[in-house]
Amino acid sequence: MNLRRQLLLVSLLTLMLPWAGCEFIRETEIALRDGQRQMLADTARAIAGSMVQHSEEFPVRDKSYGTGDQLYVHRLESRPKIDGYFDDWTLPADSLRSIRGADGPIRFAVASYAQATYLYVEVMDRSVVYATPQSLLVDGASRFADRVTLASSSPPYLREAISFAAEAPGRIISYRQSAYGFEPEPTISAFWQDIPGGYRVEARIPSGLLGTHLGLSVQNTPNAQQAGTRSSSFTGRTPGRAMSNIEELDRIAALYVQSDTRLILTDFRGWRIGAAGELAPGGGAQSGGGLARRVYDLLVEQGREAAFAEPDPLGREQQPYVSAALEGRETGTWFRNASTGTAIVAVAAPVTVGDEVVGAVVLQRGTQAILSQRNEGLSRLINVTLLTTLVVAGALLGYATWLSRRIRALSIAAEDALETENLSSALPSALADDEIGDLSRSFSWVLQQLGEYNAYLRSLASKLSHELRTPLAIVTSSLENLEHEPLNEASHGYTARAREGADRLRRILSAMSEASRVEELMAHAEPEPFDMRAVLESTTAAYRDVYRNRLFGLVCKVDSAQSTGSPELLIQMLDKLVDNAVDFSEEGDTITLSLEEKDQELLVSVTNPGPELPERMRSQMFDSMVSVRSGEESRHLGLGLYVARLIAEGHGGRIAAENVDGGVRFTVAIPRHQGPLSRSDSVRNL
């Protein structure tokens, strides 16, 4: 990972500060919300205590019927039209209660407005069977027709039912069952409407005709000759008590509510019997949009959706915190509106008379003030954080770019100095006072020491050959004189071996001084025109005669390769390369010499099979006294490729080695035409 990316990642640590700020704001909100919940709990407890004085308004416990046997009578805000449509009822669609019917669900609702009770029933019926005039006259219940019945009673005396059956869609006559049978009831207005897959019934009934207990039953008749199947909202003989808001409890609840507060009173089963107050909508509480909104959603604490805090549309509060209060445990919770971010704190306290829980007080309050302060703080924090992070990231990225360029320039300069052997050149940032300047000066000192050491190594061979030549001549002359003296057989053996060692030493000194001789030859040689193709053809033929255990191939991609220079020196260079190729190949291997032209240069290549070059030695193998041989061959002085390099660069060219498939290729690039032969500037500067 480069320096810029590292510093860019480091700049992300600046997000720790806004994260800590957000955590502080969240903890502050939690503390304020908990404080508000505690305050609401105290208020709810006080209201529940005061409700004991009005305990007679709470319905008494009656275990003769279950919770499912009861109907809830909603309050309407306006008078609906009796036309078979539900859309003019001021109730949400989920206020319709559902029971199972013979052909599908039956949905219905009961509501009150002024002095009337309204009924809406939606029945799924695959085959609607209408009543006949005769059956209605004989029996208003119409046992052999589809009908809707509203059961009513006031235990232990009144038991009545109102039956709705139709001869055809439209306004229908309702029949009221009494002790004397079914009789038409003109004060009831009802409408029957057919719909795809069933029918609807809507009716307005004077409240005085109904008792305290209500239940609904629907008869689904398959045909006019067969009695229908009855579906009912209650399971016993009589329905349960009809539940609704009690006016006196509504009036009492209104005395306790404040702004942005909702108070709900329930009976012991959770039916809503009193309510007052409304929660503020909180439409403008959410902060920002787009990125700020997404960041906001990630930062704020998520709660249960605020829709669960709304009064139950079916009239029975069954939220867990309300159920806990009906069991005698005071409980609180909170909700979050996902669209506006508004939080709602809710508590429920039991209303107890003696040891019996008769109901619960549910108190809810919005957190507009808390939300506004939190949103304002989060909004400022998000905006400042984003701006600060962008500025810091940009500054660090710019600094990293500048710093990485300095380091890269220093690295490139050091690599160029090693490749061109211009080890005494100054490196970038050498005058800087920072750590990179110190590094540059250290590199310069190391390169200088390396240059001096290389210069010493380059001159070492010529110095040694010069210094050892006179002692070697003395040893050789002494051995020659000794051979003319009378010696025994053992002395003759020692003298012969000393003579052989002196000869080997002379050959080593000749090899060590070869580089100096090459430089002198290049300095005094006069360039002459020659054909490199002809040189390669003649030398290849000679190599075949000299190295009979190797195969030599020649590939020439040019017909004429005219150039100027010293063919003798170039042949000497080829000798070194071929000798190196023979050393690293096996008997029977093919050594290929090739010639081609590219960009006004002649490319001469020698390719041999064998081991690959070590990667670390590719840039050093053309230096003086450097060898990659191992074992017995490690005693090789490593001057051959160095001489080849001197000759190539003396002709204004260059030499390189590369690994190829199954072997190594040495390539020499020589310009077609060049001036007087001399060492290149890079060699001369060493």
C-alpha positions as CSV (number, residue, x, y, z in Angstrom):
1,M,0.0,0.0,0.0
2,N,1.5,3.3,-1.1
3,L,2.1,6.3,1.2
4,R,-0.9,8.3,-0.1
5,R,-3.4,5.5,0.7
6,Q,-1.9,5.0,4.1
7,L,-2.3,8.7,5.0
8,L,-5.8,8.7,3.5
9,L,-6.7,5.8,5.8
10,V,-5.1,7.7,8.7
11,S,-7.3,10.7,7.9
12,L,-10.3,8.5,8.4
13,L,-9.4,8.4,12.1
14,T,-10.7,12.0,12.3
15,L,-14.2,10.4,12.1
16,M,-13.5,9.2,15.7
17,L,-14.3,12.7,17.0
18,P,-17.7,13.0,15.4
19,W,-18.4,9.4,16.4
20,A,-17.7,10.3,20.0
21,G,-19.9,13.4,19.6
22,C,-22.7,11.3,18.1
23,E,-22.5,8.8,21.0
24,F,-22.7,11.7,23.4
25,I,-25.8,13.1,21.7
26,R,-27.4,9.6,21.7
27,E,-26.6,9.1,25.3
28,T,-28.1,12.5,26.1
29,E,-31.2,11.7,24.1
30,I,-31.6,8.4,26.0
31,A,-31.2,10.2,29.3
32,L,-33.8,12.8,28.4
33,R,-36.1,10.2,27.1
34,D,-35.7,8.1,30.3
35,G,-36.4,11.1,32.3
36,Q,-39.5,11.9,30.4
37,R,-40.7,8.3,30.7
38,Q,-40.2,8.4,34.5
39,M,-42.2,11.7,34.6
40,L,-45.0,10.1,32.5
41,A,-44.9,7.0,34.8
42,D,-45.4,9.2,37.8
43,T,-48.3,11.1,36.1
44,A,-49.9,7.8,34.9
45,R,-49.7,6.4,38.4
46,A,-51.4,9.5,39.8
47,I,-54.1,9.4,37.2
48,A,-54.7,5.7,37.9
49,G,-55.0,6.5,41.6
50,S,-57.6,9.2,40.9
51,M,-59.6,6.8,38.6
52,V,-60.5,4.7,41.7
53,Q,-63.0,7.4,42.5
54,H,-64.7,6.7,39.2
55,S,-64.5,2.9,39.3
56,E,-68.2,2.6,38.8
57,E,-67.7,3.8,35.2
58,F,-65.4,0.9,34.5
59,P,-67.2,-2.3,33.2
60,V,-67.4,-5.0,35.8
61,R,-65.8,-8.4,35.2
62,D,-68.1,-10.9,33.6
63,K,-66.7,-14.3,32.9
64,S,-69.8,-15.6,31.1
65,Y,-68.5,-14.6,27.8
66,G,-65.0,-14.3,26.3
67,T,-63.2,-11.3,24.8
68,G,-63.9,-12.5,21.3
69,D,-67.6,-12.4,22.0
70,Q,-67.6,-8.6,22.3
71,L,-68.0,-5.9,19.6
72,Y,-66.5,-2.5,19.7
73,V,-68.7,0.5,18.8
74,H,-66.6,3.2,17.2
75,R,-67.3,6.9,17.2
76,L,-68.0,8.6,13.9
77,E,-67.2,12.3,13.3
78,S,-69.9,12.7,10.6
79,R,-73.1,11.1,9.5
80,P,-72.5,8.4,6.7
81,K,-74.8,8.0,3.9
82,I,-76.7,4.6,3.8
83,D,-75.7,3.4,0.3
84,G,-73.5,0.3,0.9
85,Y,-70.2,2.1,0.8
86,F,-67.6,2.3,3.6
87,D,-65.6,5.3,2.2
88,D,-67.7,7.9,3.9
89,W,-67.2,6.4,7.3
90,T,-64.6,8.4,9.2
91,L,-62.7,5.3,10.2
92,P,-59.5,3.7,8.8
93,A,-59.9,0.6,6.6
94,D,-58.3,-1.6,9.3
95,S,-61.2,-0.7,11.6
96,L,-63.1,-3.5,10.0
97,R,-63.2,-6.7,12.1
98,S,-63.0,-10.0,10.3
99,I,-64.6,-13.4,11.0
100,R,-64.6,-16.6,9.0
101,G,-67.5,-17.1,6.6
102,A,-68.6,-20.1,4.6
103,D,-67.2,-18.8,1.3
104,G,-64.6,-16.4,2.6
105,P,-64.0,-13.7,5.2
106,I,-66.8,-11.5,6.6
107,R,-65.7,-8.0,7.5
108,F,-67.8,-5.6,9.5
109,A,-67.8,-2.6,11.7
110,V,-70.3,-1.0,14.2
111,A,-70.2,2.7,15.0
112,S,-72.3,5.4,16.6
113,Y,-73.2,9.0,15.7
114,A,-75.7,11.2,17.4
115,Q,-78.5,8.9,18.6
116,A,-78.0,6.2,16.0
117,T,-75.9,3.0,15.6
118,Y,-74.4,2.2,12.2
119,L,-73.7,-1.2,10.9
120,Y,-71.5,-2.1,7.8
121,V,-71.1,-5.7,6.7
122,E,-69.1,-7.0,3.8
123,V,-69.8,-10.7,3.0
124,M,-68.0,-13.0,0.5
125,D,-70.6,-15.3,-1.0
126,R,-70.2,-17.2,-4.2
127,S,-73.9,-17.6,-4.7
128,V,-76.2,-14.9,-3.3
129,V,-79.7,-16.3,-2.5
130,Y,-82.4,-13.6,-2.1
131,A,-85.5,-13.9,0.0
132,T,-89.0,-14.2,-1.5
133,P,-91.9,-11.9,-0.5
134,Q,-93.8,-14.9,0.8
135,S,-91.0,-16.0,3.0
136,L,-90.5,-12.5,4.4
137,L,-94.2,-12.2,5.2
138,V,-94.2,-15.6,6.9
139,D,-90.8,-15.4,8.5
140,G,-88.7,-12.3,8.6
141,A,-85.7,-14.4,9.5
142,S,-85.8,-16.0,6.0
143,R,-84.1,-19.3,6.9
144,F,-83.8,-20.2,3.2
145,A,-82.2,-16.9,2.1
146,D,-78.9,-15.1,2.7
147,R,-79.2,-12.7,5.6
148,V,-77.4,-10.6,8.2
149,T,-78.5,-10.6,11.8
150,L,-77.6,-8.1,14.6
151,A,-78.2,-9.8,17.9
152,S,-79.0,-7.5,20.9
153,S,-79.6,-8.2,24.6
154,S,-79.6,-6.6,28.0
155,P,-79.1,-9.4,30.4
156,P,-80.9,-10.9,32.1
157,Y,-84.1,-9.8,30.3
158,L,-84.0,-8.4,26.8
159,R,-83.0,-10.7,24.0
160,E,-83.7,-9.3,20.5
161,A,-82.3,-9.5,16.9
162,I,-82.6,-7.4,13.8
163,S,-82.5,-9.3,10.5
164,F,-81.4,-7.9,7.1
165,A,-82.5,-9.9,4.1
166,A,-83.2,-8.7,0.6
167,E,-85.5,-9.5,-2.3
168,A,-83.1,-7.6,-4.6
169,P,-80.2,-5.1,-4.3
170,G,-81.1,-1.7,-3.1
171,R,-83.0,-0.4,0.0
172,I,-84.4,-3.2,2.0
173,I,-86.9,-3.6,4.9
174,S,-85.4,-4.7,8.2
175,Y,-87.1,-7.1,10.6
176,R,-87.0,-6.9,14.4
177,Q,-87.4,-10.0,16.4
178,S,-89.3,-9.7,19.7
179,A,-91.3,-12.0,21.9
180,Y,-94.0,-11.9,19.3
181,G,-91.8,-12.9,16.3
182,F,-90.2,-10.9,13.5
183,E,-91.9,-7.6,12.6
184,P,-90.9,-5.0,10.1
185,E,-89.1,-2.0,11.7
186,P,-89.6,1.2,9.7
187,T,-87.3,3.3,11.9
188,I,-84.3,1.3,10.6
189,S,-82.7,2.3,7.3
190,A,-80.8,-0.4,5.4
191,F,-79.2,-0.9,2.0
192,W,-78.2,-4.1,0.2
193,Q,-75.5,-3.9,-2.5
194,D,-74.1,-6.7,-4.6
195,I,-70.4,-6.8,-5.2
196,P,-68.2,-9.3,-7.2
197,G,-68.1,-12.5,-5.1
198,G,-70.6,-11.3,-2.4
199,Y,-72.6,-8.4,-1.1
200,R,-72.6,-5.5,1.4
201,V,-75.2,-4.4,3.9
202,E,-75.2,-0.9,5.5
203,A,-77.8,0.1,8.1
204,R,-78.7,2.9,10.5
205,I,-80.4,1.8,13.7
206,P,-81.8,4.0,16.4
207,S,-79.7,3.4,19.5
208,G,-82.8,3.0,21.6
209,L,-83.7,-0.3,19.8
210,L,-80.4,-1.9,20.9
211,G,-79.4,-3.4,24.3
212,T,-76.0,-3.3,26.0
213,H,-74.8,-6.5,24.4
214,L,-74.3,-6.8,20.6
215,G,-73.3,-9.6,18.2
216,L,-73.3,-10.2,14.5
217,S,-74.2,-13.4,12.6
218,V,-74.4,-14.1,8.9
219,Q,-76.4,-16.9,7.2
220,N,-75.0,-18.2,4.0
221,T,-77.6,-20.2,2.1
222,P,-76.5,-22.4,-0.8
223,N,-80.0,-22.4,-2.4
224,A,-83.6,-21.6,-1.7
225,Q,-84.4,-25.2,-0.6
226,Q,-81.6,-25.7,1.9
227,A,-81.0,-24.0,5.3
228,G,-77.9,-21.8,5.4
229,T,-74.6,-22.0,7.4
230,R,-74.4,-19.6,10.3
231,S,-71.2,-17.6,11.0
232,S,-71.1,-15.5,14.2
233,S,-69.0,-13.0,16.0
234,F,-69.8,-14.7,19.4
235,T,-69.8,-18.3,20.5
236,G,-72.5,-18.5,23.2
237,R,-76.2,-18.1,23.0
238,T,-75.9,-14.4,23.7
239,P,-73.2,-11.9,22.6
240,G,-70.9,-10.1,25.0
241,R,-71.1,-6.5,26.1
242,A,-70.6,-3.9,23.4
243,M,-67.6,-1.7,24.2
244,S,-67.2,1.9,23.3
245,N,-65.8,5.2,24.7
246,I,-67.7,6.2,27.9
247,E,-68.6,9.9,27.7
248,E,-67.9,10.5,31.4
249,L,-64.4,8.9,31.1
250,D,-63.7,10.9,28.0
251,R,-64.5,14.1,30.0
252,I,-62.3,13.0,33.0
253,A,-59.4,12.1,30.7
254,A,-59.6,15.5,29.0
255,L,-58.8,17.1,32.4
256,Y,-55.4,15.4,32.6
257,V,-54.0,15.8,29.1
258,Q,-51.5,18.4,28.0
259,S,-50.2,19.4,24.5
260,D,-48.5,16.6,22.5
261,T,-50.0,14.0,24.9
262,R,-52.5,11.2,24.5
263,L,-54.4,9.5,27.3
264,I,-56.2,6.2,26.8
265,L,-58.3,4.4,29.4
266,T,-59.0,0.7,29.0
267,D,-61.1,-1.9,30.8
268,F,-59.6,-5.0,32.4
269,R,-59.5,-6.7,28.9
270,G,-57.9,-3.8,27.1
271,W,-61.0,-2.4,25.4
272,R,-60.7,1.3,24.9
273,I,-63.3,3.0,27.1
274,G,-61.9,6.6,27.2
275,A,-59.4,8.7,25.3
276,A,-58.3,12.3,25.1
277,G,-55.5,14.4,23.5
278,E,-53.4,14.0,20.3
279,L,-49.7,13.7,19.6
280,A,-48.1,16.4,17.5
281,P,-47.4,15.2,13.9
282,G,-43.7,16.2,14.0
283,G,-43.5,16.6,10.3
284,G,-40.6,19.0,10.3
285,A,-38.4,17.3,12.8
286,Q,-36.4,15.2,10.4
287,S,-33.0,16.8,9.5
288,G,-32.0,17.1,6.0
289,G,-32.2,14.6,3.2
290,G,-30.0,12.5,0.9
291,L,-26.6,11.7,2.4
292,A,-27.4,13.6,5.7
293,R,-30.6,11.6,6.0
294,R,-28.8,8.3,5.6
295,V,-26.1,9.3,8.0
296,Y,-28.8,10.4,10.4
297,D,-30.6,7.0,10.2
298,L,-27.3,5.2,11.0
299,L,-26.6,7.4,14.0
300,V,-29.9,7.6,15.8
301,E,-31.1,4.8,18.0
302,Q,-33.8,2.8,16.3
303,G,-36.9,2.0,18.2
304,R,-40.2,0.2,17.4
305,E,-42.2,1.8,14.6
306,A,-44.4,4.6,15.8
307,A,-47.5,3.0,14.2
308,F,-47.6,0.5,17.1
309,A,-48.2,3.5,19.4
310,E,-51.4,4.4,17.7
311,P,-54.7,3.4,19.3
312,D,-55.8,0.0,18.0
313,P,-58.2,0.4,15.1
314,L,-60.3,-2.5,16.4
315,G,-60.7,-0.9,19.8
316,R,-58.7,-3.3,22.0
317,E,-55.2,-2.2,23.1
318,Q,-53.0,-5.3,23.1
319,Q,-49.5,-3.8,23.1
320,P,-47.1,-5.6,25.5
321,Y,-46.7,-2.7,27.8
322,V,-50.5,-2.4,28.1
323,S,-51.0,-6.1,28.7
324,A,-48.4,-5.9,31.4
325,A,-50.3,-3.1,33.1
326,L,-53.5,-5.2,33.0
327,E,-51.6,-7.8,34.8
328,G,-50.8,-5.3,37.5
329,R,-47.3,-4.3,36.4
330,E,-46.4,-0.7,35.6
331,T,-44.5,-0.6,32.3
332,G,-43.1,1.8,29.8
333,T,-41.6,1.8,26.3
334,W,-40.9,4.1,23.4
335,F,-41.4,4.2,19.6
336,R,-39.7,5.9,16.6
337,N,-41.4,7.3,13.5
338,A,-39.1,6.1,10.7
339,S,-40.3,8.9,8.3
340,T,-39.9,11.9,10.6
341,G,-37.6,10.6,13.3
342,T,-40.1,11.5,16.0
343,A,-39.9,9.5,19.2
344,I,-42.9,8.7,21.4
345,V,-42.6,7.7,25.0
346,A,-45.4,5.6,26.4
347,V,-46.3,4.2,29.8
348,A,-49.1,2.1,31.2
349,A,-50.3,2.0,34.8
350,P,-52.9,-0.4,36.2
351,V,-56.2,0.9,37.8
352,T,-56.7,-1.1,40.9
353,V,-59.8,-1.3,43.1
354,G,-58.9,-3.4,46.1
355,D,-56.8,-6.3,44.8
356,E,-58.6,-6.3,41.4
357,V,-57.3,-4.6,38.3
358,V,-60.3,-3.0,36.6
359,G,-58.4,-1.3,33.8
360,A,-55.3,0.6,32.7
361,V,-54.2,4.2,32.1
362,V,-52.1,4.5,29.0
363,L,-50.2,7.8,28.7
364,Q,-48.2,8.8,25.5
365,R,-46.1,11.9,24.9
366,G,-44.0,13.0,21.9
367,T,-40.4,14.1,22.2
368,Q,-40.5,17.1,19.9
369,A,-38.3,19.3,22.1
370,I,-35.8,16.5,22.7
371,L,-35.9,15.6,19.0
372,S,-35.4,19.2,17.9
373,Q,-32.3,19.6,20.1
374,R,-30.9,16.3,19.0
375,N,-31.5,16.9,15.3
376,E,-30.0,20.3,15.5
377,G,-26.9,18.9,17.2
378,L,-26.6,16.0,14.8
379,S,-27.2,18.2,11.8
380,R,-24.4,20.6,12.8
381,L,-22.2,17.6,13.8
382,I,-22.7,15.9,10.4
383,N,-22.1,19.0,8.4
384,V,-19.0,20.0,10.3
385,T,-17.7,16.4,10.3
386,L,-18.1,16.0,6.6
387,L,-16.4,19.3,5.9
388,T,-13.6,18.7,8.3
389,T,-13.0,15.2,7.1
390,L,-12.9,16.4,3.5
391,V,-10.4,19.2,4.4
392,V,-8.2,16.9,6.4
393,A,-8.3,14.1,3.8
394,G,-7.5,16.6,1.1
395,A,-4.6,18.1,3.0
396,L,-3.2,14.7,3.9
397,L,-3.6,13.4,0.4
398,G,-1.8,16.5,-1.0
399,Y,1.0,16.1,1.6
400,A,1.2,12.4,0.9
401,T,1.4,13.1,-2.9
402,W,4.3,15.6,-2.3
403,L,6.0,13.3,0.1
404,S,5.7,10.2,-2.1
405,R,7.0,12.2,-5.1
406,R,10.1,13.1,-3.2
407,I,10.6,9.5,-2.1
408,R,9.9,8.2,-5.6
409,A,12.4,10.7,-7.1
410,L,15.0,9.6,-4.6
411,S,14.4,6.0,-5.4
412,I,14.5,6.5,-9.2
413,A,17.7,8.6,-8.9
414,A,19.4,5.8,-6.8
415,E,18.3,3.1,-9.3
416,D,19.5,5.2,-12.2
417,A,22.9,5.8,-10.5
418,L,23.3,2.0,-10.0
419,E,22.3,1.2,-13.6
420,T,24.4,3.9,-15.2
421,E,27.2,3.5,-12.7
422,N,27.2,7.3,-12.3
423,L,27.6,6.8,-8.5
424,S,29.0,10.2,-7.8
425,S,25.9,12.1,-9.0
426,A,23.9,14.1,-6.5
427,L,20.5,12.8,-5.4
428,P,17.3,14.8,-5.0
429,S,16.4,16.4,-1.6
430,A,20.0,16.4,-0.5
431,L,19.7,20.0,0.8
432,A,16.4,19.3,2.7
433,D,16.5,19.5,6.5
434,D,14.0,16.7,7.1
435,E,14.4,13.0,7.4
436,I,14.2,12.5,3.6
437,G,17.1,14.9,3.2
438,D,19.0,12.8,5.7
439,L,18.1,9.7,3.8
440,S,19.2,11.3,0.5
441,R,22.6,12.3,2.0
442,S,23.0,8.8,3.4
443,F,22.3,7.3,0.0
444,S,24.8,9.8,-1.6
445,W,27.5,8.8,0.9
446,V,26.8,5.0,0.3
447,L,26.9,5.5,-3.5
448,Q,30.1,7.5,-3.2
449,Q,31.7,4.7,-1.1
450,L,30.4,2.1,-3.6
451,G,31.8,4.1,-6.5
452,E,35.2,4.3,-4.9
453,Y,35.1,0.6,-4.1
454,N,34.1,-0.3,-7.7
455,A,36.9,1.9,-9.1
456,Y,39.3,0.1,-6.8
457,L,38.0,-3.3,-8.1
458,R,38.3,-2.1,-11.7
459,S,41.9,-1.1,-11.3
460,L,42.8,-4.0,-9.1
461,A,43.4,-6.5,-11.9
462,S,45.7,-4.1,-13.8
463,K,47.6,-3.2,-10.6
464,L,48.0,-6.8,-9.6
465,S,49.2,-7.8,-13.0
466,H,51.6,-5.0,-13.1
467,E,53.0,-5.6,-9.6
468,L,53.2,-9.3,-9.9
469,R,54.8,-9.4,-13.4
470,T,58.4,-8.6,-12.1
471,P,58.4,-11.2,-9.2
472,L,57.0,-13.7,-11.7
473,A,59.8,-12.9,-14.2
474,I,62.4,-13.4,-11.4
475,V,60.8,-16.8,-10.4
476,T,60.7,-17.9,-14.1
477,S,64.3,-16.9,-14.8
478,S,65.5,-18.6,-11.6
479,L,63.6,-21.8,-12.6
480,E,65.2,-21.7,-16.1
481,N,68.7,-21.3,-14.5
482,L,68.0,-24.1,-12.1
483,E,67.1,-26.5,-14.9
484,H,70.7,-26.2,-16.2
485,E,72.1,-27.3,-12.9
486,P,72.7,-31.0,-12.0
487,L,69.6,-32.1,-10.1
488,N,68.4,-35.5,-8.9
489,E,65.2,-37.0,-10.1
490,A,63.1,-35.6,-7.2
491,S,64.4,-32.1,-7.7
492,H,63.6,-32.3,-11.4
493,G,59.9,-33.1,-10.5
494,Y,59.7,-30.2,-8.1
495,T,61.2,-27.9,-10.7
496,A,58.7,-29.0,-13.4
497,R,55.7,-28.5,-11.1
498,A,57.0,-25.0,-10.2
499,R,57.4,-24.2,-13.9
500,E,53.8,-25.3,-14.5
501,G,52.6,-23.1,-11.7
502,A,54.5,-20.1,-13.0
503,D,53.0,-20.6,-16.4
504,R,49.5,-20.7,-14.9
505,L,50.2,-17.6,-12.9
506,R,51.4,-15.9,-16.1
507,R,48.2,-16.8,-17.9
508,I,46.1,-15.4,-15.0
509,L,48.1,-12.2,-15.1
510,S,47.5,-11.9,-18.8
511,A,43.7,-12.4,-18.2
512,M,43.8,-9.7,-15.5
513,S,45.5,-7.2,-17.8
514,E,43.3,-8.0,-20.7
515,A,40.8,-5.3,-19.8
516,S,43.5,-2.7,-19.8
517,R,44.8,-3.9,-23.1
518,V,41.3,-3.7,-24.5
519,E,40.9,-0.1,-23.4
520,E,44.3,0.7,-25.0
521,L,43.3,-1.0,-28.2
522,M,40.0,0.9,-28.3
523,A,41.8,4.2,-27.6
524,H,44.3,3.6,-30.6
525,A,42.2,1.6,-33.0
526,E,41.0,3.3,-36.2
527,P,37.4,2.4,-37.1
528,E,37.0,0.6,-40.4
529,P,34.0,-0.4,-42.3
530,F,33.0,-4.1,-42.1
531,D,30.1,-6.4,-42.6
532,M,28.8,-7.9,-39.3
533,R,27.1,-10.7,-41.2
534,A,30.4,-11.8,-42.7
535,V,32.0,-11.6,-39.2
536,L,29.4,-13.8,-37.7
537,E,29.5,-16.4,-40.5
538,S,33.3,-16.8,-40.2
539,T,33.3,-16.9,-36.4
540,T,30.5,-19.4,-36.3
541,A,32.4,-21.7,-38.7
542,A,35.5,-21.4,-36.4
543,Y,33.5,-22.2,-33.3
544,R,32.2,-25.4,-34.9
545,D,35.8,-26.5,-35.4
546,V,37.0,-25.5,-31.9
547,Y,34.0,-26.8,-29.9
548,R,33.2,-30.1,-31.6
549,N,31.0,-31.3,-28.7
550,R,28.6,-28.4,-29.2
551,L,26.2,-27.5,-32.1
552,F,26.2,-23.9,-33.4
553,G,23.4,-22.3,-35.4
554,L,23.4,-18.9,-37.1
555,V,20.2,-16.9,-37.8
556,C,20.7,-13.7,-39.9
557,K,17.6,-11.6,-40.5
558,V,19.5,-9.0,-42.6
559,D,21.2,-9.5,-45.9
560,S,23.9,-6.8,-45.3
561,A,25.0,-5.5,-41.9
562,Q,27.5,-2.7,-42.7
563,S,29.0,-0.9,-39.8
564,T,32.2,0.7,-38.7
565,G,34.5,-0.2,-35.8
566,S,37.1,-2.8,-34.9
567,P,36.1,-6.3,-36.2
568,E,39.0,-7.9,-34.2
569,L,37.6,-6.5,-31.0
570,L,34.1,-7.6,-31.8
571,I,35.4,-11.1,-32.6
572,Q,37.1,-11.0,-29.2
573,M,33.8,-10.0,-27.6
574,L,32.0,-12.9,-29.4
575,D,34.7,-15.2,-28.1
576,K,33.9,-14.2,-24.6
577,L,30.2,-14.7,-25.1
578,V,30.6,-18.1,-26.8
579,D,33.1,-19.3,-24.2
580,N,30.6,-18.3,-21.5
581,A,27.8,-20.1,-23.4
582,V,29.9,-23.3,-23.8
583,D,30.7,-23.3,-20.0
584,F,27.0,-23.2,-19.1
585,S,25.7,-25.8,-21.7
586,E,26.0,-29.5,-22.0
587,E,27.5,-31.7,-24.7
588,G,25.3,-31.9,-27.7
589,D,23.5,-28.6,-26.9
590,T,22.9,-26.0,-29.6
591,I,24.3,-22.5,-29.2
592,T,22.6,-20.0,-31.5
593,L,24.1,-16.8,-32.8
594,S,21.6,-14.4,-34.4
595,L,21.8,-11.0,-36.2
596,E,18.9,-8.5,-36.8
597,E,18.4,-4.8,-37.2
598,K,16.2,-2.6,-35.1
599,D,16.1,1.2,-34.9
600,Q,19.4,1.7,-36.8
601,E,21.1,-0.7,-34.5
602,L,22.6,-4.2,-35.2
603,L,21.5,-6.7,-32.5
604,V,23.9,-9.6,-32.1
605,S,22.6,-12.4,-29.8
606,V,24.2,-15.5,-28.4
607,T,21.6,-18.0,-26.9
608,N,22.5,-21.1,-25.0
609,P,20.5,-23.7,-23.1
610,G,21.3,-24.0,-19.4
611,P,20.4,-22.7,-16.0
612,E,18.7,-19.3,-15.7
613,L,20.5,-16.3,-14.4
614,P,19.8,-15.3,-10.8
615,E,17.7,-12.2,-10.7
616,R,20.0,-10.5,-8.3
617,M,23.0,-11.0,-10.6
618,R,21.6,-9.7,-13.8
619,S,22.7,-6.1,-13.1
620,Q,26.1,-7.1,-11.7
621,M,27.4,-9.9,-14.0
622,F,29.0,-7.5,-16.4
623,D,31.1,-5.9,-13.6
624,S,34.8,-6.7,-13.1
625,M,35.7,-9.9,-11.2
626,V,32.0,-11.0,-10.8
627,S,31.1,-14.6,-11.6
628,V,27.9,-16.7,-11.2
629,R,29.8,-20.0,-11.5
630,S,29.7,-22.5,-8.6
631,G,31.7,-25.5,-7.5
632,E,35.1,-25.9,-9.3
633,E,34.1,-23.1,-11.7
634,S,33.8,-20.6,-8.9
635,R,37.6,-20.0,-9.1
636,H,36.9,-18.2,-12.5
637,L,38.0,-14.6,-12.3
638,G,34.8,-13.2,-13.9
639,L,36.6,-10.9,-16.4
640,G,35.2,-12.3,-19.6
641,L,31.8,-10.6,-19.6
642,Y,33.4,-7.4,-18.3
643,V,35.7,-7.4,-21.3
644,A,32.7,-8.0,-23.6
645,R,30.9,-5.1,-22.0
646,L,34.0,-2.8,-22.5
647,I,34.1,-3.7,-26.2
648,A,30.3,-3.2,-26.7
649,E,30.3,0.2,-25.0
650,G,33.5,1.1,-26.8
651,H,31.6,0.8,-30.0
652,G,28.9,3.0,-28.7
653,G,26.6,0.1,-27.9
654,R,25.3,-1.8,-24.9
655,I,25.1,-5.4,-23.7
656,A,22.3,-7.1,-21.8
657,A,21.4,-10.6,-20.6
658,E,17.9,-12.2,-20.2
659,N,16.4,-15.5,-19.3
660,V,14.6,-17.2,-22.2
661,D,12.7,-20.5,-22.4
662,G,15.2,-23.1,-21.2
663,G,18.3,-20.9,-21.3
664,V,20.0,-17.5,-21.4
665,R,20.4,-14.9,-24.2
666,F,23.1,-12.3,-24.3
667,T,22.3,-9.4,-26.7
668,V,24.7,-6.7,-28.0
669,A,23.3,-3.6,-29.6
670,I,25.8,-1.8,-31.9
671,P,25.0,1.3,-33.9
672,R,25.4,0.9,-37.7
673,H,27.9,3.8,-37.8
674,Q,29.8,5.5,-35.0
675,G,32.9,7.7,-34.5
676,P,36.3,6.8,-32.9
677,L,36.2,3.9,-30.5
678,S,36.3,4.8,-26.8
679,R,34.8,3.8,-23.6
680,S,31.3,5.2,-22.8
681,D,30.9,8.1,-20.4
682,S,29.4,5.8,-17.8
683,V,32.5,3.6,-17.8
684,R,34.9,6.5,-18.0
685,N,33.4,8.2,-14.9
686,L,34.1,5.2,-12.7
